[in-house]
Amino acid sequence: MKSYRKELWFNIPSRRGFVNITLQVEECLRESGIREGLCLVNAMHITASVFINDDESGLHADYERWLEQLAPHEPISQYRHNNTGEDNADAHLKRQIMGREVVVAVTNGKLDFGPWEQIFYGEFDGRRRKRVLVKIIGE
């Protein structure tokens, strides 16, 4: 069994954003040489997310609106976490909703997706460098 590990780095200039990272993960898979196995992709920061869905701008706008309804950024005084001097309690909650990681099967050297599936990095407290781990195991 082989193992491959790589960190992808992101610096989203705004507070929130979604980035399609499918091509970067596919490049990792090519670099790994693994043809059959599993690919884990996870955000290594507690205010960022990795998830799978459709790359459609209307859906991303819906996510933005929905997440803001569930965990609004303001007023920041509504969150006890922000009493520590932070202003990102909402980002922690949004990450919890969207998830930390995805696992995708690798079949014949390709990510084994269903129709329209893509991998996304979700940022909920941006404006600084954060990383995503890609770990691939298999043969």
N, CA, C and O atoms as CSV, one atom per row, in Angstrom:
chain,resi,resn,atom,element,x,y,z
A,1,MET,N,N,0.842,-1.177,0.000
A,1,MET,CA,C,0.000,0.000,0.000
A,1,MET,C,C,0.889,1.244,0.000
A,1,MET,O,O,1.875,1.323,0.734
A,2,LYS,N,N,0.517,2.216,-0.843
A,2,LYS,CA,C,1.239,3.483,-0.908
A,2,LYS,C,C,0.443,4.559,-0.176
A,2,LYS,O,O,-0.766,4.448,0.026
A,3,SER,N,N,1.166,5.599,0.211
A,3,SER,CA,C,0.555,6.733,0.887
A,3,SER,C,C,1.141,8.019,0.312
A,3,SER,O,O,2.335,8.091,0.020
A,4,TYR,N,N,0.297,9.026,0.153
A,4,TYR,CA,C,0.702,10.319,-0.402
A,4,TYR,C,C,0.088,11.408,0.468
A,4,TYR,O,O,-1.056,11.290,0.906
A,5,ARG,N,N,0.855,12.475,0.717
A,5,ARG,CA,C,0.362,13.587,1.517
A,5,ARG,C,C,0.839,14.896,0.901
A,5,ARG,O,O,2.001,15.039,0.523
A,6,LYS,N,N,-0.094,15.853,0.810
A,6,LYS,CA,C,0.260,17.190,0.319
A,6,LYS,C,C,-0.660,18.210,0.983
A,6,LYS,O,O,-1.831,17.932,1.240
A,7,GLU,N,N,-0.117,19.386,1.256
A,7,GLU,CA,C,-0.918,20.493,1.778
A,7,GLU,C,C,-1.155,21.507,0.671
A,7,GLU,O,O,-0.232,21.901,-0.042
A,8,LEU,N,N,-2.404,21.919,0.542
A,8,LEU,CA,C,-2.782,22.998,-0.368
A,8,LEU,C,C,-3.019,24.237,0.494
A,8,LEU,O,O,-3.651,24.148,1.547
A,9,TRP,N,N,-2.523,25.373,0.062
A,9,TRP,CA,C,-2.643,26.609,0.851
A,9,TRP,C,C,-3.563,27.593,0.142
A,9,TRP,O,O,-3.545,27.716,-1.082
A,10,PHE,N,N,-4.374,28.296,0.947
A,10,PHE,CA,C,-5.329,29.272,0.419
A,10,PHE,C,C,-5.272,30.540,1.261
A,10,PHE,O,O,-5.049,30.495,2.471
A,11,ASN,N,N,-5.477,31.661,0.597
A,11,ASN,CA,C,-5.604,32.944,1.284
A,11,ASN,C,C,-6.744,33.700,0.600
A,11,ASN,O,O,-6.529,34.440,-0.360
A,12,ILE,N,N,-7.942,33.503,1.105
A,12,ILE,CA,C,-9.132,34.126,0.526
A,12,ILE,C,C,-9.156,35.589,0.990
A,12,ILE,O,O,-9.127,35.840,2.195
A,13,PRO,N,N,-9.208,36.552,0.076
A,13,PRO,CA,C,-9.095,37.959,0.469
A,13,PRO,C,C,-10.325,38.517,1.189
A,13,PRO,O,O,-10.248,39.579,1.807
A,14,SER,N,N,-11.444,37.822,1.115
A,14,SER,CA,C,-12.661,38.285,1.787
A,14,SER,C,C,-12.930,37.396,3.003
A,14,SER,O,O,-12.253,36.390,3.215
A,15,ARG,N,N,-13.909,37.779,3.779
A,15,ARG,CA,C,-14.253,36.998,4.977
A,15,ARG,C,C,-14.731,35.590,4.600
A,15,ARG,O,O,-14.351,34.613,5.245
A,16,ARG,N,N,-15.559,35.488,3.563
A,16,ARG,CA,C,-16.119,34.199,3.164
A,16,ARG,C,C,-15.929,33.978,1.667
A,16,ARG,O,O,-15.837,34.923,0.884
A,17,GLY,N,N,-15.875,32.707,1.299
A,17,GLY,CA,C,-15.780,32.372,-0.110
A,17,GLY,C,C,-15.720,30.872,-0.314
A,17,GLY,O,O,-15.398,30.115,0.602
A,18,PHE,N,N,-16.035,30.456,-1.531
A,18,PHE,CA,C,-15.972,29.050,-1.923
A,18,PHE,C,C,-15.034,28.934,-3.121
A,18,PHE,O,O,-15.120,29.714,-4.069
A,19,VAL,N,N,-14.138,27.950,-3.064
A,19,VAL,CA,C,-13.165,27.741,-4.131
A,19,VAL,C,C,-13.244,26.288,-4.580
A,19,VAL,O,O,-13.147,25.372,-3.764
A,20,ASN,N,N,-13.419,26.083,-5.875
A,20,ASN,CA,C,-13.411,24.733,-6.436
A,20,ASN,C,C,-11.957,24.250,-6.455
A,20,ASN,O,O,-11.117,24.825,-7.148
A,21,ILE,N,N,-11.666,23.202,-5.698
A,21,ILE,CA,C,-10.297,22.678,-5.616
A,21,ILE,C,C,-10.168,21.310,-6.294
A,21,ILE,O,O,-9.172,20.614,-6.099
A,22,THR,N,N,-11.152,20.933,-7.072
A,22,THR,CA,C,-11.151,19.613,-7.714
A,22,THR,C,C,-9.897,19.394,-8.555
A,22,THR,O,O,-9.267,18.341,-8.456
A,23,LEU,N,N,-9.526,20.365,-9.374
A,23,LEU,CA,C,-8.355,20.184,-10.240
A,23,LEU,C,C,-7.084,20.008,-9.435
A,23,LEU,O,O,-6.215,19.223,-9.814
A,24,GLN,N,N,-6.961,20.728,-8.329
A,24,GLN,CA,C,-5.774,20.591,-7.481
A,24,GLN,C,C,-5.717,19.199,-6.834
A,24,GLN,O,O,-4.643,18.608,-6.719
A,25,VAL,N,N,-6.872,18.685,-6.416
A,25,VAL,CA,C,-6.918,17.348,-5.825
A,25,VAL,C,C,-6.620,16.298,-6.899
A,25,VAL,O,O,-5.921,15.320,-6.632
A,26,GLU,N,N,-7.144,16.496,-8.101
A,26,GLU,CA,C,-6.840,15.565,-9.197
A,26,GLU,C,C,-5.346,15.563,-9.517
A,26,GLU,O,O,-4.782,14.513,-9.827
A,27,GLU,N,N,-4.706,16.720,-9.445
A,27,GLU,CA,C,-3.253,16.797,-9.659
A,27,GLU,C,C,-2.516,16.024,-8.568
A,27,GLU,O,O,-1.541,15.329,-8.854
A,28,CYS,N,N,-2.967,16.137,-7.337
A,28,CYS,CA,C,-2.384,15.346,-6.245
A,28,CYS,C,C,-2.504,13.855,-6.542
A,28,CYS,O,O,-1.558,13.096,-6.330
A,29,LEU,N,N,-3.655,13.446,-7.027
A,29,LEU,CA,C,-3.867,12.036,-7.355
A,29,LEU,C,C,-2.895,11.590,-8.444
A,29,LEU,O,O,-2.320,10.506,-8.349
A,30,ARG,N,N,-2.704,12.411,-9.478
A,30,ARG,CA,C,-1.735,12.074,-10.532
A,30,ARG,C,C,-0.321,11.941,-9.942
A,30,ARG,O,O,0.408,11.000,-10.256
A,31,GLU,N,N,0.051,12.905,-9.080
A,31,GLU,CA,C,1.375,12.871,-8.455
A,31,GLU,C,C,1.563,11.619,-7.603
A,31,GLU,O,O,2.668,11.083,-7.530
A,32,SER,N,N,0.514,11.157,-6.971
A,32,SER,CA,C,0.602,10.014,-6.060
A,32,SER,C,C,0.882,8.709,-6.791
A,32,SER,O,O,1.520,7.812,-6.240
A,33,GLY,N,N,0.411,8.597,-8.022
A,33,GLY,CA,C,0.536,7.352,-8.768
A,33,GLY,C,C,-0.420,6.268,-8.306
A,33,GLY,O,O,-0.362,5.143,-8.801
A,34,ILE,N,N,-1.295,6.584,-7.369
A,34,ILE,CA,C,-2.231,5.604,-6.839
A,34,ILE,C,C,-3.393,5.430,-7.815
A,34,ILE,O,O,-3.963,6.409,-8.296
A,35,ARG,N,N,-3.735,4.174,-8.101
A,35,ARG,CA,C,-4.794,3.873,-9.070
A,35,ARG,C,C,-6.078,3.399,-8.403
A,35,ARG,O,O,-7.167,3.590,-8.946
A,36,GLU,N,N,-5.958,2.776,-7.217
A,36,GLU,CA,C,-7.118,2.256,-6.480
A,36,GLU,C,C,-6.923,2.581,-5.009
A,36,GLU,O,O,-5.894,2.237,-4.427
A,37,GLY,N,N,-7.905,3.241,-4.403
A,37,GLY,CA,C,-7.767,3.561,-2.990
A,37,GLY,C,C,-8.770,4.609,-2.546
A,37,GLY,O,O,-9.898,4.674,-3.035
A,38,LEU,N,N,-8.324,5.423,-1.606
A,38,LEU,CA,C,-9.166,6.477,-1.037
A,38,LEU,C,C,-8.396,7.782,-0.971
A,38,LEU,O,O,-7.187,7.802,-0.741
A,39,CYS,N,N,-9.121,8.872,-1.178
A,39,CYS,CA,C,-8.550,10.212,-1.117
A,39,CYS,C,C,-9.307,11.012,-0.059
A,39,CYS,O,O,-10.506,11.259,-0.189
A,40,LEU,N,N,-8.592,11.410,0.983
A,40,LEU,CA,C,-9.140,12.262,2.034
A,40,LEU,C,C,-8.721,13.695,1.759
A,40,LEU,O,O,-7.555,13.958,1.465
A,41,VAL,N,N,-9.665,14.622,1.852
A,41,VAL,CA,C,-9.370,16.043,1.707
A,41,VAL,C,C,-10.005,16.732,2.899
A,41,VAL,O,O,-11.223,16.680,3.071
A,42,ASN,N,N,-9.181,17.387,3.737
A,42,ASN,CA,C,-9.769,18.033,4.906
A,42,ASN,C,C,-9.150,19.388,5.199
A,42,ASN,O,O,-7.953,19.610,5.013
A,43,ALA,N,N,-10.008,20.286,5.663
A,43,ALA,CA,C,-9.586,21.615,6.080
A,43,ALA,C,C,-8.849,21.486,7.401
A,43,ALA,O,O,-9.319,20.810,8.316
A,44,MET,N,N,-7.706,22.126,7.500
A,44,MET,CA,C,-6.889,22.038,8.713
A,44,MET,C,C,-6.997,23.331,9.521
A,44,MET,O,O,-6.031,23.785,10.136
A,45,HIS,N,N,-8.178,23.900,9.502
A,45,HIS,CA,C,-8.443,25.105,10.282
A,45,HIS,C,C,-9.898,25.075,10.715
A,45,HIS,O,O,-10.757,24.615,9.964
A,46,ILE,N,N,-10.184,25.555,11.907
A,46,ILE,CA,C,-11.516,25.388,12.497
A,46,ILE,C,C,-12.558,26.381,12.002
A,46,ILE,O,O,-13.700,26.356,12.462
A,47,THR,N,N,-12.188,27.246,11.082
A,47,THR,CA,C,-13.171,28.148,10.483
A,47,THR,C,C,-13.193,28.006,8.961
A,47,THR,O,O,-13.560,28.937,8.243
A,48,ALA,N,N,-12.795,26.832,8.485
A,48,ALA,CA,C,-12.826,26.529,7.053
A,48,ALA,C,C,-13.405,25.133,6.875
A,48,ALA,O,O,-13.470,24.349,7.821
A,49,SER,N,N,-13.821,24.835,5.653
A,49,SER,CA,C,-14.541,23.610,5.376
A,49,SER,C,C,-14.090,23.012,4.053
A,49,SER,O,O,-13.546,23.706,3.194
A,50,VAL,N,N,-14.325,21.712,3.904
A,50,VAL,CA,C,-14.215,21.050,2.612
A,50,VAL,C,C,-15.511,20.273,2.413
A,50,VAL,O,O,-15.964,19.565,3.314
A,51,PHE,N,N,-16.102,20.408,1.235
A,51,PHE,CA,C,-17.368,19.730,0.962
A,51,PHE,C,C,-17.463,19.398,-0.520
A,51,PHE,O,O,-16.699,19.913,-1.336
A,52,ILE,N,N,-18.403,18.540,-0.849
A,52,ILE,CA,C,-18.652,18.150,-2.242
A,52,ILE,C,C,-20.048,18.601,-2.624
A,52,ILE,O,O,-21.014,18.367,-1.898
A,53,ASN,N,N,-20.138,19.253,-3.780
A,53,ASN,CA,C,-21.430,19.603,-4.347
A,53,ASN,C,C,-21.228,20.082,-5.775
A,53,ASN,O,O,-20.157,19.905,-6.355
A,54,ASP,N,N,-22.241,20.676,-6.322
A,54,ASP,CA,C,-22.272,21.169,-7.698
A,54,ASP,C,C,-21.549,22.516,-7.782
A,54,ASP,O,O,-21.632,23.327,-6.860
A,55,ASP,N,N,-20.849,22.748,-8.878
A,55,ASP,CA,C,-20.189,24.037,-9.112
A,55,ASP,C,C,-21.148,24.945,-9.878
A,55,ASP,O,O,-21.014,25.141,-11.086
A,56,GLU,N,N,-22.106,25.487,-9.153
A,56,GLU,CA,C,-23.147,26.322,-9.756
A,56,GLU,C,C,-23.294,27.574,-8.901
A,56,GLU,O,O,-23.546,27.474,-7.700
A,57,SER,N,N,-23.143,28.745,-9.497
A,57,SER,CA,C,-23.082,29.997,-8.744
A,57,SER,C,C,-24.363,30.281,-7.962
A,57,SER,O,O,-24.295,30.861,-6.879
A,58,GLY,N,N,-25.514,29.894,-8.474
A,58,GLY,CA,C,-26.759,30.096,-7.736
A,58,GLY,C,C,-26.778,29.282,-6.457
A,58,GLY,O,O,-27.236,29.763,-5.420
A,59,LEU,N,N,-26.281,28.045,-6.522
A,59,LEU,CA,C,-26.198,27.208,-5.331
A,59,LEU,C,C,-25.259,27.827,-4.310
A,59,LEU,O,O,-25.552,27.819,-3.115
A,60,HIS,N,N,-24.134,28.365,-4.767
A,60,HIS,CA,C,-23.184,28.986,-3.840
A,60,HIS,C,C,-23.795,30.218,-3.179
A,60,HIS,O,O,-23.567,30.455,-1.993
A,61,ALA,N,N,-24.555,30.991,-3.915
A,61,ALA,CA,C,-25.266,32.139,-3.323
A,61,ALA,C,C,-26.306,31.659,-2.318
A,61,ALA,O,O,-26.502,32.285,-1.276
A,62,ASP,N,N,-26.973,30.551,-2.629
A,62,ASP,CA,C,-27.941,29.975,-1.688
A,62,ASP,C,C,-27.243,29.531,-0.406
A,62,ASP,O,O,-27.752,29.768,0.690
A,63,TYR,N,N,-26.083,28.887,-0.532
A,63,TYR,CA,C,-25.309,28.506,0.650
A,63,TYR,C,C,-24.986,29.738,1.497
A,63,TYR,O,O,-25.177,29.741,2.713
A,64,GLU,N,N,-24.502,30.760,0.844
A,64,GLU,CA,C,-24.122,31.992,1.554
A,64,GLU,C,C,-25.310,32.547,2.334
A,64,GLU,O,O,-25.177,32.884,3.511
A,65,ARG,N,N,-26.444,32.641,1.700
A,65,ARG,CA,C,-27.651,33.181,2.357
A,65,ARG,C,C,-28.119,32.260,3.487
A,65,ARG,O,O,-28.441,32.725,4.580
A,66,TRP,N,N,-28.153,30.963,3.216
A,66,TRP,CA,C,-28.610,29.985,4.196
A,66,TRP,C,C,-27.708,29.968,5.436
A,66,TRP,O,O,-28.192,29.983,6.567
A,67,LEU,N,N,-26.398,29.937,5.205
A,67,LEU,CA,C,-25.458,29.919,6.328
A,67,LEU,C,C,-25.556,31.195,7.158
A,67,LEU,O,O,-25.448,31.152,8.383
A,68,GLU,N,N,-25.758,32.316,6.498
A,68,GLU,CA,C,-25.876,33.586,7.226
A,68,GLU,C,C,-27.166,33.627,8.038
A,68,GLU,O,O,-27.206,34.245,9.102
A,69,GLN,N,N,-28.214,32.978,7.551
A,69,GLN,CA,C,-29.455,32.882,8.336
A,69,GLN,C,C,-29.263,31.983,9.561
A,69,GLN,O,O,-29.764,32.285,10.644
A,70,LEU,N,N,-28.540,30.885,9.380
A,70,LEU,CA,C,-28.319,29.943,10.477
A,70,LEU,C,C,-27.357,30.490,11.532
A,70,LEU,O,O,-27.568,30.305,12.731
A,71,ALA,N,N,-26.315,31.155,11.083
A,71,ALA,CA,C,-25.279,31.672,11.987
A,71,ALA,C,C,-24.836,33.046,11.497
A,71,ALA,O,O,-23.773,33.170,10.888
A,72,PRO,N,N,-25.633,34.072,11.755
A,72,PRO,CA,C,-25.289,35.409,11.261
A,72,PRO,C,C,-24.012,35.944,11.906
A,72,PRO,O,O,-23.753,35.711,13.087
A,73,HIS,N,N,-23.232,36.653,11.123
A,73,HIS,CA,C,-21.994,37.235,11.639
A,73,HIS,C,C,-22.283,38.295,12.699
A,73,HIS,O,O,-21.629,38.339,13.741
A,74,GLU,N,N,-23.258,39.139,12.426
A,74,GLU,CA,C,-23.565,40.248,13.348
A,74,GLU,C,C,-24.960,40.103,13.918
A,74,GLU,O,O,-25.839,39.547,13.259
A,75,PRO,N,N,-25.180,40.585,15.114
A,75,PRO,CA,C,-24.196,41.278,15.950
A,75,PRO,C,C,-23.220,40.284,16.577
A,75,PRO,O,O,-23.616,39.212,17.036
A,76,ILE,N,N,-21.962,40.648,16.590
A,76,ILE,CA,C,-20.952,39.728,17.125
A,76,ILE,C,C,-21.142,39.492,18.620
A,76,ILE,O,O,-20.647,38.501,19.155
A,77,SER,N,N,-21.852,40.389,19.298
A,77,SER,CA,C,-22.092,40.237,20.745
A,77,SER,C,C,-23.045,39.080,21.069
A,77,SER,O,O,-23.198,38.718,22.236
A,78,GLN,N,N,-23.682,38.503,20.058
A,78,GLN,CA,C,-24.613,37.394,20.317
A,78,GLN,C,C,-23.898,36.087,20.668
A,78,GLN,O,O,-24.534,35.138,21.128
A,79,TYR,N,N,-22.594,36.032,20.456
A,79,TYR,CA,C,-21.841,34.800,20.666
A,79,TYR,C,C,-20.881,34.934,21.848
A,79,TYR,O,O,-20.108,35.889,21.924
A,80,ARG,N,N,-20.934,33.984,22.754
A,80,ARG,CA,C,-20.025,33.993,23.900
A,80,ARG,C,C,-18.572,33.852,23.466
A,80,ARG,O,O,-17.687,34.430,24.095
A,81,HIS,N,N,-18.308,33.093,22.400
A,81,HIS,CA,C,-16.941,32.924,21.905
A,81,HIS,C,C,-16.294,34.278,21.607
A,81,HIS,O,O,-15.095,34.460,21.823
A,82,ASN,N,N,-17.086,35.214,21.116
A,82,ASN,CA,C,-16.537,36.522,20.754
A,82,ASN,C,C,-16.154,37.351,21.970
A,82,ASN,O,O,-15.487,38.375,21.819
A,83,ASN,N,N,-16.551,36.945,23.163
A,83,ASN,CA,C,-16.118,37.635,24.379
A,83,ASN,C,C,-14.621,37.491,24.615
A,83,ASN,O,O,-14.053,38.205,25.442
A,84,THR,N,N,-13.977,36.576,23.901
A,84,THR,CA,C,-12.531,36.360,24.031
A,84,THR,C,C,-11.737,37.379,23.219
A,84,THR,O,O,-10.506,37.368,23.238
A,85,GLY,N,N,-12.439,38.257,22.509
A,85,GLY,CA,C,-11.771,39.217,21.637
A,85,GLY,C,C,-11.847,38.834,20.174
A,85,GLY,O,O,-11.435,39.604,19.307
A,86,GLU,N,N,-12.368,37.655,19.892
A,86,GLU,CA,C,-12.567,37.202,18.515
A,86,GLU,C,C,-13.847,37.810,17.951
A,86,GLU,O,O,-14.672,38.347,18.690
A,87,ASP,N,N,-13.999,37.718,16.644
A,87,ASP,CA,C,-15.261,38.105,16.005
A,87,ASP,C,C,-15.715,37.036,15.021
A,87,ASP,O,O,-16.436,37.327,14.066
A,88,ASN,N,N,-15.284,35.779,15.261
A,88,ASN,CA,C,-15.501,34.735,14.259
A,88,ASN,C,C,-16.308,33.544,14.753
A,88,ASN,O,O,-16.216,32.463,14.172
A,89,ALA,N,N,-17.093,33.712,15.807
A,89,ALA,CA,C,-17.894,32.594,16.305
A,89,ALA,C,C,-18.783,32.021,15.203
A,89,ALA,O,O,-18.943,30.805,15.096
A,90,ASP,N,N,-19.357,32.897,14.392
A,90,ASP,CA,C,-20.215,32.428,13.298
A,90,ASP,C,C,-19.451,31.530,12.334
A,90,ASP,O,O,-20.022,30.589,11.783
A,91,ALA,N,N,-18.170,31.807,12.123
A,91,ALA,CA,C,-17.356,31.010,11.202
A,91,ALA,C,C,-17.169,29.592,11.729
A,91,ALA,O,O,-17.153,28.638,10.951
A,92,HIS,N,N,-17.030,29.448,13.037
A,92,HIS,CA,C,-16.920,28.114,13.634
A,92,HIS,C,C,-18.204,27.322,13.398
A,92,HIS,O,O,-18.159,26.136,13.070
A,93,LEU,N,N,-19.341,27.982,13.567
A,93,LEU,CA,C,-20.626,27.308,13.381
A,93,LEU,C,C,-20.848,26.945,11.911
A,93,LEU,O,O,-21.329,25.854,11.605
A,94,LYS,N,N,-20.500,27.850,11.013
A,94,LYS,CA,C,-20.658,27.583,9.582
A,94,LYS,C,C,-19.794,26.404,9.149
A,94,LYS,O,O,-20.220,25.584,8.335
A,95,ARG,N,N,-18.586,26.319,9.689
A,95,ARG,CA,C,-17.707,25.191,9.385
A,95,ARG,C,C,-18.337,23.894,9.870
A,95,ARG,O,O,-18.283,22.876,9.179
A,96,GLN,N,N,-18.931,23.930,11.051
A,96,GLN,CA,C,-19.546,22.720,11.594
A,96,GLN,C,C,-20.667,22.223,10.683
A,96,GLN,O,O,-20.831,21.019,10.483
A,97,ILE,N,N,-21.428,23.157,10.140
A,97,ILE,CA,C,-22.540,22.820,9.246
A,97,ILE,C,C,-22.024,22.243,7.919
A,97,ILE,O,O,-22.549,21.242,7.431
A,98,MET,N,N,-21.002,22.872,7.341
A,98,MET,CA,C,-20.518,22.480,6.016
A,98,MET,C,C,-19.557,21.298,6.054
A,98,MET,O,O,-19.358,20.633,5.037
A,99,GLY,N,N,-18.965,21.030,7.201
A,99,GLY,CA,C,-18.125,19.849,7.337
A,99,GLY,C,C,-16.642,20.124,7.210
A,99,GLY,O,O,-16.210,21.105,6.606
A,100,ARG,N,N,-15.886,19.229,7.796
A,100,ARG,CA,C,-14.431,19.342,7.866
A,100,ARG,C,C,-13.736,18.671,6.693
A,100,ARG,O,O,-12.673,19.122,6.267
A,101,GLU,N,N,-14.324,17.589,6.159
A,101,GLU,CA,C,-13.593,16.744,5.234
A,101,GLU,C,C,-14.512,16.001,4.279
A,101,GLU,O,O,-15.724,15.913,4.474
A,102,VAL,N,N,-13.881,15.472,3.237
A,102,VAL,CA,C,-14.550,14.551,2.323
A,102,VAL,C,C,-13.598,13.394,2.049
A,102,VAL,O,O,-12.378,13.538,2.121
A,103,VAL,N,N,-14.177,12.260,1.736
A,103,VAL,CA,C,-13.416,11.087,1.297
A,103,VAL,C,C,-14.006,10.667,-0.035
A,103,VAL,O,O,-15.219,10.500,-0.168
A,104,VAL,N,N,-13.130,10.498,-1.025
A,104,VAL,CA,C,-13.565,10.111,-2.359
A,104,VAL,C,C,-12.832,8.832,-2.758
A,104,VAL,O,O,-11.616,8.731,-2.592
A,105,ALA,N,N,-13.564,7.870,-3.276
A,105,ALA,CA,C,-12.946,6.650,-3.785
A,105,ALA,C,C,-12.082,6.977,-4.999
A,105,ALA,O,O,-12.398,7.876,-5.778
A,106,VAL,N,N,-10.996,6.239,-5.143
A,106,VAL,CA,C,-10.126,6.336,-6.316
A,106,VAL,C,C,-10.268,5.025,-7.082
A,106,VAL,O,O,-10.012,3.946,-6.546
A,107,THR,N,N,-10.675,5.134,-8.334
A,107,THR,CA,C,-10.894,3.974,-9.186
A,107,THR,C,C,-10.213,4.218,-10.525
A,107,THR,O,O,-10.468,5.228,-11.181
A,108,ASN,N,N,-9.357,3.303,-10.926
A,108,ASN,CA,C,-8.627,3.432,-12.203
A,108,ASN,C,C,-7.892,4.769,-12.304
A,108,ASN,O,O,-7.829,5.365,-13.380
A,109,GLY,N,N,-7.340,5.237,-11.194
A,109,GLY,CA,C,-6.539,6.464,-11.200
A,109,GLY,C,C,-7.339,7.751,-11.258
A,109,GLY,O,O,-6.779,8.819,-11.509
A,110,LYS,N,N,-8.648,7.664,-11.028
A,110,LYS,CA,C,-9.495,8.862,-11.091
A,110,LYS,C,C,-10.355,8.959,-9.839
A,110,LYS,O,O,-10.676,7.950,-9.210
A,111,LEU,N,N,-10.723,10.192,-9.484
A,111,LEU,CA,C,-11.676,10.387,-8.398
A,111,LEU,C,C,-13.020,9.857,-8.864
A,111,LEU,O,O,-13.495,10.228,-9.937
A,112,ASP,N,N,-13.630,9.003,-8.080
A,112,ASP,CA,C,-14.849,8.302,-8.470
A,112,ASP,C,C,-16.070,9.100,-8.021
A,112,ASP,O,O,-16.704,8.780,-7.015
A,113,PHE,N,N,-16.387,10.139,-8.783
A,113,PHE,CA,C,-17.477,11.062,-8.492
A,113,PHE,C,C,-18.787,10.622,-9.126
A,113,PHE,O,O,-18.799,9.893,-10.117
A,114,GLY,N,N,-19.890,11.077,-8.538
A,114,GLY,CA,C,-21.181,11.015,-9.179
A,114,GLY,C,C,-21.325,12.228,-10.102
A,114,GLY,O,O,-20.449,13.092,-10.137
A,115,PRO,N,N,-22.435,12.289,-10.848
A,115,PRO,CA,C,-22.645,13.416,-11.758
A,115,PRO,C,C,-22.589,14.754,-11.015
A,115,PRO,O,O,-23.177,14.906,-9.944
A,116,TRP,N,N,-21.888,15.700,-11.589
A,116,TRP,CA,C,-21.799,17.089,-11.134
A,116,TRP,C,C,-20.982,17.290,-9.868
A,116,TRP,O,O,-20.789,18.432,-9.449
A,117,GLU,N,N,-20.494,16.219,-9.240
A,117,GLU,CA,C,-19.766,16.379,-7.986
A,117,GLU,C,C,-18.401,17.038,-8.199
A,117,GLU,O,O,-17.653,16.680,-9.109
A,118,GLN,N,N,-18.104,17.997,-7.347
A,118,GLN,CA,C,-16.834,18.707,-7.326
A,118,GLN,C,C,-16.446,18.918,-5.857
A,118,GLN,O,O,-17.305,18.892,-4.976
A,119,ILE,N,N,-15.154,19.127,-5.599
A,119,ILE,CA,C,-14.676,19.369,-4.238
A,119,ILE,C,C,-14.441,20.861,-4.055
A,119,ILE,O,O,-13.847,21.519,-4.908
A,120,PHE,N,N,-14.918,21.386,-2.924
A,120,PHE,CA,C,-14.799,22.813,-2.633
A,120,PHE,C,C,-14.134,23.065,-1.289
A,120,PHE,O,O,-14.310,22.318,-0.327
A,121,TYR,N,N,-13.368,24.140,-1.262
A,121,TYR,CA,C,-12.861,24.710,-0.015
A,121,TYR,C,C,-13.815,25.840,0.349
A,121,TYR,O,O,-14.072,26.730,-0.461
A,122,GLY,N,N,-14.335,25.800,1.564
A,122,GLY,CA,C,-15.218,26.855,2.052
A,122,GLY,C,C,-14.513,27.652,3.129
A,122,GLY,O,O,-14.032,27.091,4.114
A,123,GLU,N,N,-14.452,28.953,2.943
A,123,GLU,CA,C,-13.789,29.854,3.892
A,123,GLU,C,C,-14.837,30.701,4.590
A,123,GLU,O,O,-15.694,31.297,3.938
A,124,PHE,N,N,-14.771,30.755,5.920
A,124,PHE,CA,C,-15.763,31.499,6.701
A,124,PHE,C,C,-15.148,32.581,7.577
A,124,PHE,O,O,-15.869,33.328,8.239
A,125,ASP,N,N,-13.821,32.670,7.587
A,125,ASP,CA,C,-13.113,33.721,8.331
A,125,ASP,C,C,-11.770,33.944,7.654
A,125,ASP,O,O,-10.717,33.624,8.206
A,126,GLY,N,N,-11.826,34.493,6.461
A,126,GLY,CA,C,-10.658,34.581,5.599
A,126,GLY,C,C,-9.692,35.698,5.929
A,126,GLY,O,O,-9.648,36.211,7.047
A,127,ARG,N,N,-8.918,36.056,4.916
A,127,ARG,CA,C,-7.925,37.120,4.965
A,127,ARG,C,C,-6.639,36.685,5.664
A,127,ARG,O,O,-5.891,37.511,6.186
A,128,ARG,N,N,-6.394,35.367,5.664
A,128,ARG,CA,C,-5.111,34.844,6.134
A,128,ARG,C,C,-4.919,33.447,5.542
A,128,ARG,O,O,-5.875,32.794,5.123
A,129,ARG,N,N,-3.657,33.008,5.520
A,129,ARG,CA,C,-3.325,31.707,4.928
A,129,ARG,C,C,-3.869,30.569,5.765
A,129,ARG,O,O,-3.738,30.549,6.989
A,130,LYS,N,N,-4.484,29.619,5.071
A,130,LYS,CA,C,-4.977,28.395,5.698
A,130,LYS,C,C,-4.677,27.234,4.763
A,130,LYS,O,O,-4.449,27.414,3.567
A,131,ARG,N,N,-4.684,26.044,5.337
A,131,ARG,CA,C,-4.296,24.888,4.529
A,131,ARG,C,C,-5.349,23.798,4.525
A,131,ARG,O,O,-6.192,23.692,5.415
A,132,VAL,N,N,-5.258,23.000,3.488
A,132,VAL,CA,C,-6.099,21.820,3.295
A,132,VAL,C,C,-5.153,20.643,3.098
A,132,VAL,O,O,-4.192,20.730,2.334
A,133,LEU,N,N,-5.428,19.555,3.783
A,133,LEU,CA,C,-4.631,18.346,3.652
A,133,LEU,C,C,-5.264,17.432,2.612
A,133,LEU,O,O,-6.474,17.206,2.619
A,134,VAL,N,N,-4.427,16.910,1.718
A,134,VAL,CA,C,-4.840,15.849,0.795
A,134,VAL,C,C,-4.015,14.618,1.160
A,134,VAL,O,O,-2.787,14.643,1.090
A,135,LYS,N,N,-4.690,13.554,1.544
A,135,LYS,CA,C,-4.033,12.300,1.924
A,135,LYS,C,C,-4.652,11.192,1.086
A,135,LYS,O,O,-5.861,10.966,1.133
A,136,ILE,N,N,-3.817,10.508,0.323
A,136,ILE,CA,C,-4.297,9.457,-0.572
A,136,ILE,C,C,-3.584,8.162,-0.188
A,136,ILE,O,O,-2.361,8.127,-0.050
A,137,ILE,N,N,-4.375,7.099,-0.016
A,137,ILE,CA,C,-3.804,5.791,0.283
A,137,ILE,C,C,-4.366,4.767,-0.707
A,137,ILE,O,O,-5.512,4.869,-1.143
A,138,GLY,N,N,-3.549,3.800,-1.045
A,138,GLY,CA,C,-3.999,2.761,-1.959
A,138,GLY,C,C,-2.844,2.131,-2.707
A,138,GLY,O,O,-1.685,2.200,-2.296
A,139,GLU,N,N,-3.199,1.521,-3.810
A,139,GLU,CA,C,-2.230,0.803,-4.642
A,139,GLU,C,C,-2.105,1.471,-5.999
A,139,GLU,O,O,-1.336,1.014,-6.844
